[in-house]
Each structure stands twice: as structure tokens, then as C-alpha cells.
Amino acid sequence: MTSIALLGLGRMGVPMAARLADAGYDLTVWNRTARPRAGRAAATPAEAVAGRDVVITMLADPPAVLRVLGEAAGALKPGAVVVEMSTIGPDAVTSLRSLLPGGVALVDAPVLGSVPAAAGGTLTIVAGGAPADVAAVDGPLSVLGTVVHAGPLGAGAALKLVVNAATITSYAMLGDVLALAGRLGVAREAALDALAGTPAGALVARVRPKLDDPDAPVHFRLGLAAKDLALAEAAGADGLVALAARRLAEATRAGLADRDLSAVVTFDRT
């Protein structure tokens, strides 16, 4: 059975680790702070990856990925495959490739879906890398969701930025539309009812139960969404995406980083 190390036990990493352990994989895990876990806990990233066939990272941002794998790189065994599943963008994937030993393969495989999909094994995993490398990790990745080979190394990271730029920007757009409704004297519920029958209906259905609920389950942390739009903007996104990036940055500075992304819909900038 393939041996696996999973680095990062945040909201996504915990259910992913549980699924891999339940599937019978020999699993070692590491996290910067103590978290509920499945698998054997390692004290350091290097200890976690030593002797492992597959190393999965699910960390917050490019600096975290590069720092953690920089600490672990010397302990990676020849022939291991590193599967980078965080959202870090293609430039960071290129930097990561130069950081890893030549005998270690790299697949960038960020995910589409949030915590419920991670728990249910229904993530969409957009993988970039050599076909043989992607095929080599199909077994464990299939426990987590459906693998889509997006193209060469970096293609998965690029596609994830495109999808997240569209998704996150739509939340900011809904906030603007509801603010307009308020200025025009249209009740929010009436506006949401009308929007439910438009192409924005799926977003309305997702957001509506969370409006004005500070205790709503956090499926996608607003601070991470702000990071993703900043990556998209750095990659050349402008127009509406750049405007949404600034909105998310403002909401983060206002203390909403740990709230669900839906909090941006009712974020008051006045």
C-alpha cells in the first residue's frame, strides 16, 4: 500500500486525512499547530515525509508551501511524488519545482470544492504534471474526489486561479447588487427571490442561509479567498476581478478573515 504524508491540517486537510486513513493508506501527518487528526503525527515536515511514497500539501499560501517543503526537501526519498493541493498559482509551482530534488516528481493538484466535498470525497482535483506522475497518484487522489488532468506542470494551479477568480468575484458582485437594492428601496428578500430565477440563482441558494449569521459554517475562509484574488491580480487579472480583490482585502482588514466568504456580501464599507 502506498505510504503518504499529508502536510497541513486546516479545514480541508483534516477531512482529507480522515478519508485517506479510512481507505487504509499508511498515513503520516504534520501541522504547524496541534489539530484533530487521522494518521501518525510527525514533529517536523522532514520527519513526516521521510520514506513516504506520496507527499500531499494542503497549506495556506505560497510562502507556507515553499517554507514547509523547503524544510522537508532533504528528507524526500528518490522516486517520491509531491502533490501540491493548495491554491498557490503557477509561478509558485515553478518555484517549488526548483526547490525539490531532481529525483522527486511534482504534481500540482488544487481542488474545486470546500469542506463538505472534502469530507464526502467529492472534490474535483485539477492536476498539472507529466501524465505518468499524475497516474502514479491517481489511487490516493481518487479517494478524495475526481481527478481531471489539466495539462503540464502548473496547469492545475492556473485553472484553479481562473475558477476561483470567477467564483469569488461573483460573491462581491452579489453584495453590490443587494446594496443597490437597498438604495432603491427594494427589500433584500424580494431581491433575493427575484435573483433566484436568474443565472445568479445558484449563488443565491448558497449564500442566503448564511446572510447575517456570524455562526454560519465556514466552508471557504474569507481571508483565503482574498489571498486567491491577490494571486489572480498578480497574474494579470484586472477589471471586475481587481475590484473584487480590493473589496476582499478591505473585508480582511476589517476583521472578517476567519468568516465564511459569504460575509463579503453584507460587508459594509462605510
PASEBA-1860 file (N, C-alpha, C; in nm, 3 decimals):
! residues 270
1> MTSIALLG> 0.084/-0.119/0.000/0.000/0.000/0.000/0.088/0.124/0.000 ~ 0.052/0.222/-0.081/0.125/0.347/-0.089/0.130/0.417/0.047 ~ 0.247/0.464/0.084/0.261/0.542/0.208/0.251/0.690/0.174 ~ 0.185/0.764/0.261/0.152/0.904/0.232/0.188/0.991/0.351 ~ 0.238/1.110/0.322/0.248/1.217/0.423/0.155/1.329/0.380 ~ 0.079/1.384/0.473/-0.008/1.498/0.445/0.037/1.612/0.535 ~ 0.078/1.722/0.472/0.127/1.839/0.544/0.021/1.947/0.541 ~ -0.037/1.978/0.656/-0.139/2.082/0.664/-0.273/2.026/0.705
9> LGRMGVPM> -0.314/2.055/0.828/-0.442/2.004/0.879/-0.534/2.119/0.913 ~ -0.563/2.199/0.811/-0.664/2.302/0.825/-0.802/2.245/0.800 ~ -0.897/2.331/0.766/-1.034/2.285/0.746/-1.044/2.181/0.635 ~ -0.961/2.192/0.534/-0.963/2.094/0.425/-0.874/1.974/0.457 ~ -0.761/1.998/0.519/-0.667/1.889/0.544/-0.719/1.784/0.638 ~ -0.795/1.825/0.740/-0.846/1.728/0.837/-0.937/1.624/0.772 ~ -1.042/1.664/0.697/-1.126/1.561/0.635/-1.052/1.482/0.527 ~ -0.958/1.544/0.458/-0.880/1.470/0.359/-0.796/1.362/0.426
17> AARLADAG> -0.733/1.395/0.539/-0.655/1.296/0.612/-0.744/1.181/0.660 ~ -0.862/1.214/0.708/-0.953/1.111/0.756/-0.992/1.015/0.644 ~ -1.018/1.066/0.525/-1.055/0.980/0.414/-0.938/0.889/0.374 ~ -0.819/0.943/0.370/-0.703/0.861/0.333/-0.678/0.751/0.436 ~ -0.691/0.787/0.564/-0.672/0.687/0.669/-0.781/0.580/0.662 ~ -0.905/0.621/0.642/-1.016/0.526/0.633/-1.001/0.433/0.513 ~ -0.934/0.481/0.408/-0.911/0.397/0.290/-0.797/0.299/0.310 ~ -0.731/0.305/0.423/-0.627/0.209/0.455/-0.486/0.251/0.422
25> YDLTVWNR> -0.467/0.375/0.381/-0.332/0.420/0.348/-0.248/0.437/0.475 ~ -0.121/0.405/0.464/-0.023/0.427/0.571/0.005/0.578/0.572 ~ -0.051/0.648/0.670/-0.055/0.793/0.667/0.021/0.855/0.783 ~ 0.109/0.949/0.750/0.174/1.034/0.848/0.129/1.178/0.822 ~ 0.102/1.253/0.928/0.053/1.390/0.911/0.140/1.486/0.990 ~ 0.142/1.611/0.943/0.210/1.717/1.017/0.127/1.844/1.004 ~ 0.123/1.920/1.113/0.061/2.052/1.111/0.141/2.143/1.203 ~ 0.142/2.270/1.170/0.219/2.367/1.249/0.170/2.374/1.392
33> TARPRAGR> 0.039/2.360/1.413/-0.018/2.359/1.547/-0.097/2.230/1.565 ~ -0.124/2.194/1.688/-0.198/2.071/1.716/-0.340/2.082/1.662 ~ -0.384/1.981/1.589/-0.519/1.976/1.533/-0.572/1.834/1.545 ~ -0.706/1.816/1.545/-0.761/1.680/1.536/-0.704/1.612/1.412 ~ -0.676/1.484/1.421/-0.605/1.423/1.309/-0.639/1.276/1.295 ~ -0.612/1.226/1.175/-0.603/1.084/1.148/-0.459/1.057/1.107 ~ -0.410/0.935/1.129/-0.273/0.904/1.094/-0.176/0.934/1.207 ~ -0.051/0.899/1.186/0.053/0.924/1.285/0.102/1.067/1.273
41> AAATPAEA> 0.118/1.135/1.386/0.163/1.273/1.385/0.315/1.278/1.387 ~ 0.372/1.364/1.302/0.516/1.386/1.299/0.547/1.521/1.362 ~ 0.665/1.534/1.418/0.702/1.658/1.485/0.748/1.765/1.388 ~ 0.799/1.725/1.272/0.851/1.820/1.174/0.809/1.777/1.034 ~ 0.810/1.869/0.938/0.782/1.828/0.800/0.880/1.721/0.750 ~ 1.007/1.735/0.784/1.105/1.636/0.738/1.075/1.498/0.794 ~ 1.038/1.492/0.920/1.002/1.362/0.979/0.878/1.304/0.910 ~ 0.784/1.389/0.877/0.661/1.341/0.814/0.686/1.279/0.678
49> VAGRDVVI> 0.775/1.338/0.598/0.792/1.292/0.460/0.894/1.181/0.446 ~ 0.974/1.156/0.547/1.082/1.059/0.535/1.027/0.921/0.497 ~ 1.074/0.867/0.386/1.035/0.735/0.342/0.898/0.725/0.278 ~ 0.826/0.835/0.264/0.690/0.831/0.209/0.694/0.827/0.057 ~ 0.599/0.754/0.000/0.587/0.746/-0.146/0.523/0.871/-0.204 ~ 0.424/0.925/-0.134/0.348/1.042/-0.180/0.345/1.144/-0.067 ~ 0.370/1.270/-0.102/0.363/1.379/-0.004/0.260/1.479/-0.055 ~ 0.155/1.501/0.023/0.047/1.593/-0.013/0.058/1.718/0.074
57> TMLADPPA> 0.050/1.835/0.011/0.048/1.959/0.087/-0.088/2.026/0.071 ~ -0.144/2.070/0.184/-0.267/2.148/0.184/-0.248/2.261/0.285 ~ -0.181/2.367/0.236/-0.137/2.477/0.321/-0.198/2.608/0.275 ~ -0.172/2.716/0.347/-0.249/2.838/0.328/-0.212/2.917/0.204 ~ -0.082/2.926/0.172/-0.041/3.020/0.068/0.097/2.983/0.014 ~ 0.145/3.051/-0.090/0.275/3.016/-0.146/0.390/3.020/-0.045 ~ 0.403/3.125/0.039/0.514/3.122/0.134/0.512/3.002/0.226 ~ 0.392/2.961/0.271/0.383/2.845/0.360/0.427/2.718/0.288
65> VLRVLGEA> 0.382/2.700/0.164/0.419/2.579/0.089/0.570/2.574/0.067 ~ 0.628/2.685/0.023/0.771/2.687/-0.005/0.853/2.670/0.123 ~ 0.807/2.729/0.232/0.879/2.715/0.358/0.875/2.571/0.408 ~ 0.757/2.511/0.410/0.742/2.377/0.465/0.815/2.273/0.379 ~ 0.798/2.282/0.248/0.866/2.184/0.164/1.016/2.213/0.156 ~ 1.054/2.337/0.176/1.197/2.366/0.188/1.258/2.294/0.307 ~ 1.184/2.290/0.419/1.231/2.218/0.537/1.234/2.068/0.514 ~ 1.142/2.019/0.430/1.128/1.874/0.411/1.208/1.818/0.295
73> AGALKPGA> 1.254/1.905/0.204/1.309/1.858/0.077/1.420/1.756/0.093 ~ 1.510/1.778/0.189/1.623/1.688/0.206/1.585/1.550/0.253 ~ 1.464/1.535/0.308/1.420/1.405/0.359/1.335/1.327/0.259 ~ 1.303/1.388/0.146/1.221/1.319/0.046/1.299/1.205/-0.016 ~ 1.234/1.091/-0.029/1.307/0.978/-0.088/1.304/0.987/-0.240 ~ 1.409/0.939/-0.308/1.407/0.936/-0.455/1.287/0.858/-0.505 ~ 1.220/0.911/-0.606/1.103/0.845/-0.661/0.973/0.887/-0.598 ~ 0.979/0.964/-0.491/0.856/1.013/-0.429/0.786/1.112/-0.521
81> VVVEMSTI> 0.655/1.129/-0.501/0.577/1.228/-0.575/0.519/1.327/-0.476 ~ 0.550/1.454/-0.495/0.489/1.561/-0.416/0.364/1.608/-0.489 ~ 0.252/1.610/-0.419/0.125/1.655/-0.476/0.085/1.782/-0.403 ~ 0.100/1.895/-0.470/0.072/2.025/-0.411/-0.075/2.058/-0.434 ~ -0.158/2.053/-0.328/-0.302/2.069/-0.342/-0.353/2.202/-0.291 ~ -0.264/2.289/-0.244/-0.303/2.423/-0.200/-0.328/2.511/-0.323 ~ -0.383/2.629/-0.301/-0.402/2.726/-0.408/-0.286/2.825/-0.402 ~ -0.188/2.809/-0.492/-0.068/2.892/-0.485/-0.035/2.959/-0.618
89> GPDAVTSL> -0.100/2.921/-0.727/-0.072/2.982/-0.857/0.047/2.917/-0.927 ~ 0.054/2.929/-1.059/0.158/2.859/-1.136/0.298/2.910/-1.111 ~ 0.317/3.038/-1.079/0.452/3.088/-1.052/0.513/3.018/-0.932 ~ 0.433/2.999/-0.827/0.484/2.931/-0.708/0.511/2.784/-0.737 ~ 0.434/2.724/-0.826/0.462/2.585/-0.864/0.599/2.575/-0.930 ~ 0.631/2.671/-1.016/0.763/2.673/-1.079/0.873/2.687/-0.973 ~ 0.852/2.776/-0.876/0.949/2.792/-0.768/0.964/2.663/-0.687 ~ 0.852/2.596/-0.664/0.856/2.471/-0.589/0.934/2.364/-0.663
97> RSLLPGGV> 0.914/2.355/-0.795/0.987/2.255/-0.873/1.138/2.275/-0.858 ~ 1.183/2.398/-0.857/1.327/2.424/-0.845/1.378/2.394/-0.705 ~ 1.289/2.388/-0.608/1.325/2.362/-0.470/1.343/2.213/-0.441 ~ 1.273/2.130/-0.517/1.271/1.986/-0.490/1.389/1.915/-0.557 ~ 1.437/1.806/-0.498/1.542/1.727/-0.562/1.498/1.676/-0.698 ~ 1.595/1.654/-0.786/1.563/1.611/-0.922/1.495/1.477/-0.930 ~ 1.520/1.388/-0.834/1.459/1.255/-0.838/1.320/1.249/-0.778 ~ 1.263/1.364/-0.743/1.129/1.371/-0.685/1.035/1.435/-0.786
105> ALVDAPVL> 0.923/1.370/-0.814/0.825/1.423/-0.909/0.733/1.522/-0.839 ~ 0.674/1.610/-0.918/0.581/1.711/-0.866/0.455/1.714/-0.950 ~ 0.342/1.712/-0.883/0.210/1.731/-0.945/0.142/1.845/-0.873 ~ 0.093/1.944/-0.947/0.012/2.048/-0.883/-0.134/2.008/-0.900 ~ -0.206/1.996/-0.789/-0.341/1.938/-0.793/-0.435/2.010/-0.698 ~ -0.458/2.139/-0.717/-0.554/2.209/-0.631/-0.695/2.156/-0.652 ~ -0.782/2.188/-0.558/-0.915/2.128/-0.559/-1.023/2.232/-0.581 ~ -1.131/2.187/-0.644/-1.253/2.266/-0.657/-1.354/2.204/-0.562
113> GSVPAAAG> -1.403/2.283/-0.468/-1.494/2.231/-0.366/-1.445/2.273/-0.230 ~ -1.534/2.268/-0.132/-1.500/2.315/0.002/-1.510/2.199/0.101 ~ -1.527/2.231/0.229/-1.517/2.131/0.335/-1.615/2.014/0.317 ~ -1.744/2.038/0.286/-1.833/1.923/0.269/-1.787/1.827/0.158 ~ -1.735/1.883/0.049/-1.685/1.797/-0.059/-1.560/1.721/-0.016 ~ -1.475/1.784/0.064/-1.357/1.715/0.114/-1.397/1.599/0.204 ~ -1.497/1.622/0.290/-1.543/1.516/0.380/-1.611/1.403/0.303 ~ -1.680/1.438/0.197/-1.754/1.338/0.121/-1.676/1.273/0.008
121> GTLTIVAG> -1.554/1.318/-0.015/-1.475/1.261/-0.124/-1.525/1.299/-0.261 ~ -1.585/1.418/-0.272/-1.642/1.460/-0.400/-1.574/1.585/-0.455 ~ -1.452/1.611/-0.413/-1.377/1.722/-0.470/-1.350/1.699/-0.618 ~ -1.335/1.805/-0.694/-1.278/1.797/-0.828/-1.133/1.840/-0.816 ~ -1.043/1.754/-0.859/-0.900/1.777/-0.842/-0.840/1.804/-0.979 ~ -0.793/1.928/-1.001/-0.740/1.967/-1.131/-0.587/1.954/-1.125 ~ -0.536/1.853/-1.194/-0.396/1.815/-1.179/-0.313/1.860/-1.297 ~ -0.196/1.916/-1.267/-0.098/1.950/-1.369/0.028/1.868/-1.347
129> GAPADVAA> 0.085/1.820/-1.454/0.207/1.741/-1.440/0.219/1.642/-1.553 ~ 0.332/1.572/-1.555/0.352/1.467/-1.655/0.246/1.360/-1.638 ~ 0.193/1.305/-1.750/0.088/1.202/-1.737/0.126/1.087/-1.646 ~ 0.251/1.042/-1.651/0.292/0.929/-1.567/0.290/0.967/-1.419 ~ 0.327/1.091/-1.388/0.326/1.136/-1.249/0.184/1.148/-1.196 ~ 0.094/1.202/-1.279/-0.046/1.213/-1.237/-0.107/1.074/-1.219 ~ -0.076/0.983/-1.310/-0.128/0.846/-1.298/-0.077/0.778/-1.172 ~ 0.046/0.809/-1.131/0.106/0.744/-1.015/0.033/0.776/-0.886
137> VDGPLSVL> -0.037/0.890/-0.882/-0.106/0.930/-0.758/-0.258/0.924/-0.774 ~ -0.304/0.859/-0.881/-0.448/0.852/-0.904/-0.520/0.778/-0.792 ~ -0.456/0.675/-0.737/-0.521/0.597/-0.632/-0.559/0.680/-0.512 ~ -0.462/0.743/-0.443/-0.499/0.823/-0.327/-0.584/0.945/-0.361 ~ -0.557/1.008/-0.476/-0.637/1.126/-0.511/-0.782/1.087/-0.538 ~ -0.804/0.968/-0.592/-0.942/0.925/-0.621/-1.022/0.902/-0.493 ~ -0.954/0.880/-0.381/-1.023/0.872/-0.253/-1.081/1.007/-0.214 ~ -1.018/1.114/-0.264/-1.058/1.249/-0.228/-1.157/1.312/-0.326
145> GTVVHAGP> -1.162/1.260/-0.448/-1.252/1.317/-0.547/-1.221/1.267/-0.686 ~ -1.264/1.344/-0.785/-1.245/1.310/-0.926/-1.126/1.387/-0.980 ~ -1.031/1.314/-1.039/-0.909/1.375/-1.091/-0.929/1.414/-1.237 ~ -0.899/1.540/-1.269/-0.902/1.590/-1.406/-0.761/1.634/-1.441 ~ -0.701/1.572/-1.542/-0.565/1.610/-1.582/-0.576/1.735/-1.668 ~ -0.532/1.849/-1.612/-0.549/1.978/-1.678/-0.440/2.007/-1.780 ~ -0.326/1.938/-1.772/-0.217/1.965/-1.865/-0.083/1.952/-1.796 ~ 0.021/2.017/-1.847/0.155/2.006/-1.789/0.165/2.073/-1.653
153> LGAGAALK> 0.280/2.060/-1.591/0.302/2.116/-1.459/0.265/2.264/-1.457 ~ 0.186/2.303/-1.358/0.138/2.440/-1.345/-0.001/2.462/-1.400 ~ -0.049/2.369/-1.484/-0.181/2.387/-1.546/-0.293/2.377/-1.443 ~ -0.279/2.289/-1.345/-0.382/2.278/-1.241/-0.390/2.405/-1.159 ~ -0.273/2.458/-1.121/-0.270/2.581/-1.042/-0.329/2.697/-1.119 ~ -0.302/2.703/-1.250/-0.356/2.811/-1.333/-0.508/2.801/-1.344 ~ -0.558/2.680/-1.370/-0.702/2.661/-1.383/-0.774/2.693/-1.253 ~ -0.714/2.656/-1.140/-0.776/2.687/-1.010/-0.789/2.837/-0.990
161> LVVNAATI> -0.687/2.914/-1.030/-0.697/3.060/-1.017/-0.810/3.115/-1.102 ~ -0.826/3.062/-1.223/-0.933/3.108/-1.312/-1.070/3.082/-1.247 ~ -1.089/2.961/-1.197/-1.218/2.925/-1.136/-1.244/3.010/-1.011 ~ -1.143/3.023/-0.926/-1.164/3.099/-0.803/-1.185/3.248/-0.831 ~ -1.118/3.301/-0.933/-1.141/3.441/-0.967/-1.287/3.465/-1.003 ~ -1.344/3.373/-1.081/-1.486/3.387/-1.119/-1.577/3.370/-0.998 ~ -1.552/3.268/-0.918/-1.639/3.237/-0.805/-1.638/3.348/-0.700 ~ -1.519/3.389/-0.659/-1.508/3.488/-0.553/-1.562/3.623/-0.599
169> TSYAMLGD> -1.533/3.660/-0.722/-1.584/3.787/-0.775/-1.736/3.789/-0.776 ~ -1.798/3.672/-0.799/-1.945/3.669/-0.801/-2.003/3.699/-0.663 ~ -1.934/3.664/-0.556/-1.981/3.699/-0.421/-1.978/3.851/-0.402 ~ -1.870/3.913/-0.445/-1.862/4.059/-0.433/-1.970/4.126/-0.517 ~ -1.995/4.071/-0.636/-2.099/4.125/-0.723/-2.236/4.117/-0.655 ~ -2.265/4.004/-0.591/-2.394/3.991/-0.524/-2.407/4.094/-0.412 ~ -2.299/4.122/-0.342/-2.302/4.226/-0.240/-2.336/4.361/-0.298 ~ -2.278/4.394/-0.415/-2.307/4.522/-0.480/-2.454/4.530/-0.523
177> VLALAGRL> -2.504/4.420/-0.576/-2.643/4.418/-0.625/-2.740/4.437/-0.508 ~ -2.714/4.371/-0.396/-2.803/4.386/-0.280/-2.792/4.526/-0.220 ~ -2.672/4.585/-0.225/-2.658/4.724/-0.179/-2.740/4.817/-0.268 ~ -2.738/4.792/-0.399/-2.819/4.871/-0.491/-2.968/4.855/-0.459 ~ -3.010/4.731/-0.432/-3.150/4.707/-0.397/-3.189/4.792/-0.276 ~ -3.101/4.796/-0.175/-3.131/4.874/-0.056/-3.145/5.022/-0.086 ~ -3.056/5.073/-0.172/-3.063/5.215/-0.205/-3.190/5.248/-0.283 ~ -3.241/5.151/-0.357/-3.362/5.172/-0.436/-3.490/5.140/-0.359
185> GVAREAAL> -3.474/5.099/-0.235/-3.592/5.069/-0.154/-3.649/4.930/-0.177 ~ -3.572/4.843/-0.242/-3.617/4.704/-0.265/-3.574/4.619/-0.146 ~ -3.668/4.551/-0.084/-3.635/4.465/0.030/-3.538/4.355/-0.013 ~ -3.447/4.321/0.077/-3.345/4.221/0.040/-3.408/4.088/0.002 ~ -3.508/4.044/0.078/-3.571/3.916/0.047/-3.637/3.918/-0.090 ~ -3.696/4.032/-0.126/-3.758/4.044/-0.258/-3.651/4.038/-0.367 ~ -3.540/4.103/-0.342/-3.431/4.099/-0.439/-3.377/3.958/-0.455 ~ -3.357/3.887/-0.343/-3.305/3.751/-0.349/-3.404/3.658/-0.420
193> DALAGTPA> -3.534/3.677/-0.394/-3.634/3.595/-0.463/-3.625/3.614/-0.614 ~ -3.611/3.738/-0.656/-3.603/3.765/-0.799/-3.472/3.711/-0.858 ~ -3.362/3.728/-0.787/-3.232/3.681/-0.836/-3.225/3.528/-0.842 ~ -3.306/3.461/-0.760/-3.304/3.315/-0.759/-3.343/3.257/-0.894 ~ -3.417/3.333/-0.972/-3.460/3.284/-1.104/-3.369/3.327/-1.217 ~ -3.253/3.382/-1.184/-3.157/3.429/-1.284/-3.034/3.337/-1.284 ~ -2.936/3.362/-1.372/-2.812/3.283/-1.366/-2.740/3.292/-1.232 ~ -2.773/3.393/-1.150/-2.713/3.405/-1.018/-2.783/3.318/-0.914
201> GALVARVR> -2.881/3.241/-0.957/-2.962/3.164/-0.862/-2.884/3.066/-0.778 ~ -2.786/2.998/-0.837/-2.708/2.901/-0.760/-2.630/2.970/-0.648 ~ -2.578/3.088/-0.676/-2.506/3.164/-0.574/-2.601/3.210/-0.464 ~ -2.719/3.257/-0.502/-2.818/3.300/-0.404/-2.853/3.184/-0.310 ~ -2.874/3.065/-0.366/-2.908/2.949/-0.284/-2.796/2.915/-0.186 ~ -2.673/2.936/-0.227/-2.559/2.904/-0.141/-2.542/3.006/-0.030 ~ -2.565/3.133/-0.065/-2.536/3.241/0.030/-2.652/3.269/0.124 ~ -2.773/3.255/0.077/-2.890/3.301/0.152/-2.897/3.250/0.295
209> PKLDDPDA> -2.871/3.120/0.321/-2.880/3.074/0.460/-2.775/3.135/0.553 ~ -2.671/3.196/0.495/-2.560/3.246/0.576/-2.566/3.397/0.601 ~ -2.654/3.467/0.532/-2.660/3.611/0.549/-2.696/3.647/0.692 ~ -2.622/3.742/0.747/-2.645/3.791/0.883/-2.630/3.683/0.990 ~ -2.555/3.577/0.960/-2.535/3.469/1.057/-2.386/3.456/1.086 ~ -2.336/3.522/1.191/-2.193/3.514/1.221/-2.148/3.375/1.260 ~ -2.243/3.286/1.294/-2.209/3.149/1.331/-2.226/3.051/1.216 ~ -2.244/3.102/1.096/-2.259/3.013/0.981/-2.135/2.927/0.963
217> PVHFRLGL> -2.149/2.803/0.920/-2.032/2.717/0.898/-1.936/2.782/0.798 ~ -1.810/2.772/0.827/-1.708/2.829/0.738/-1.665/2.721/0.640 ~ -1.703/2.738/0.515/-1.664/2.645/0.410/-1.546/2.697/0.330 ~ -1.536/2.828/0.315/-1.425/2.890/0.243/-1.394/3.019/0.316 ~ -1.281/3.020/0.384/-1.247/3.134/0.470/-1.221/3.258/0.385 ~ -1.281/3.369/0.428/-1.272/3.493/0.351/-1.126/3.536/0.332 ~ -1.043/3.518/0.433/-0.903/3.556/0.420/-0.831/3.477/0.313 ~ -0.864/3.350/0.298/-0.804/3.269/0.191/-0.856/3.312/0.055
225> AAKDLALA> -0.983/3.349/0.048/-1.038/3.400/-0.077/-0.968/3.528/-0.119 ~ -0.938/3.615/-0.021/-0.865/3.738/-0.052/-0.727/3.706/-0.106 ~ -0.662/3.605/-0.047/-0.531/3.562/-0.096/-0.540/3.513/-0.240 ~ -0.644/3.437/-0.272/-0.658/3.384/-0.407/-0.678/3.495/-0.509 ~ -0.759/3.595/-0.475/-0.779/3.706/-0.570/-0.652/3.789/-0.584 ~ -0.576/3.801/-0.477/-0.447/3.871/-0.487/-0.354/3.797/-0.583 ~ -0.354/3.664/-0.578/-0.274/3.584/-0.671/-0.322/3.604/-0.814 ~ -0.455/3.606/-0.832/-0.510/3.627/-0.967/-0.472/3.764/-1.020
233> EAAGADGL> -0.479/3.866/-0.933/-0.443/4.001/-0.976/-0.295/4.008/-1.012 ~ -0.211/3.941/-0.933/-0.067/3.940/-0.962/-0.038/3.869/-1.094 ~ -0.127/3.775/-1.131/-0.109/3.702/-1.256/-0.164/3.779/-1.377 ~ -0.224/3.896/-1.353/-0.269/3.979/-1.465/-0.417/4.007/-1.468 ~ -0.494/3.954/-1.373/-0.637/3.983/-1.372/-0.661/4.130/-1.342 ~ -0.757/4.189/-1.413/-0.793/4.328/-1.386/-0.944/4.342/-1.391 ~ -0.995/4.461/-1.414/-1.139/4.482/-1.425/-1.212/4.441/-1.299 ~ -1.319/4.363/-1.315/-1.403/4.324/-1.202/-1.326/4.242/-1.100
241> VALAARRL> -1.235/4.157/-1.147/-1.158/4.074/-1.054/-1.071/4.162/-0.964 ~ -1.008/4.263/-1.021/-0.925/4.353/-0.942/-1.009/4.432/-0.841 ~ -1.128/4.474/-0.882/-1.217/4.545/-0.789/-1.258/4.453/-0.675 ~ -1.290/4.327/-0.707/-1.328/4.231/-0.603/-1.210/4.203/-0.511 ~ -1.089/4.200/-0.566/-0.971/4.178/-0.483/-0.958/4.287/-0.378 ~ -0.983/4.410/-0.418/-0.975/4.520/-0.321/-1.085/4.510/-0.217 ~ -1.204/4.468/-0.260/-1.315/4.450/-0.164/-1.280/4.344/-0.060 ~ -1.226/4.233/-0.106/-1.190/4.125/-0.012/-1.078/4.169/0.081
249> AEATRAGL> -0.983/4.246/0.028/-0.875/4.296/0.112/-0.930/4.388/0.221 ~ -1.026/4.475/0.185/-1.088/4.563/0.284/-1.160/4.482/0.392 ~ -1.233/4.379/0.350/-1.307/4.297/0.445/-1.211/4.224/0.539 ~ -1.098/4.182/0.486/-0.997/4.115/0.570/-0.942/4.211/0.674 ~ -0.910/4.333/0.630/-0.858/4.432/0.725/-0.962/4.470/0.829 ~ -1.090/4.455/0.794/-1.198/4.488/0.887/-1.225/4.376/0.987 ~ -1.148/4.268/0.981/-1.160/4.162/1.080/-1.244/4.043/1.039 ~ -1.274/4.031/0.908/-1.360/3.921/0.862/-1.282/3.804/0.804
257> ADRDLSAV> -1.151/3.801/0.822/-1.069/3.699/0.756/-1.111/3.557/0.791 ~ -1.155/3.534/0.915/-1.190/3.398/0.957/-1.337/3.365/0.935 ~ -1.414/3.460/0.882/-1.554/3.432/0.849/-1.563/3.361/0.715 ~ -1.678/3.302/0.688/-1.702/3.242/0.558/-1.704/3.352/0.451 ~ -1.664/3.316/0.329/-1.662/3.412/0.218/-1.794/3.485/0.202 ~ -1.905/3.421/0.235/-2.035/3.485/0.219/-2.047/3.614/0.300 ~ -1.961/3.634/0.399/-1.967/3.756/0.479/-1.938/3.880/0.395 ~ -1.870/3.864/0.282/-1.841/3.981/0.198/-1.969/4.038/0.137
265> VTFDRT> -2.073/3.955/0.126/-2.198/4.002/0.065/-2.262/4.112/0.146 ~ -2.250/4.106/0.279/-2.313/4.208/0.365/-2.208/4.300/0.426 ~ -2.086/4.293/0.376/-1.979/4.378/0.429/-2.010/4.525/0.401 ~ -2.013/4.604/0.507/-2.045/4.746/0.495/-1.915/4.825/0.498 ~ -1.881/4.891/0.389/-1.755/4.964/0.379/-1.766/5.106/0.431 ~ -1.883/5.150/0.475/-1.898/5.289/0.520/-1.843/5.307/0.662
END
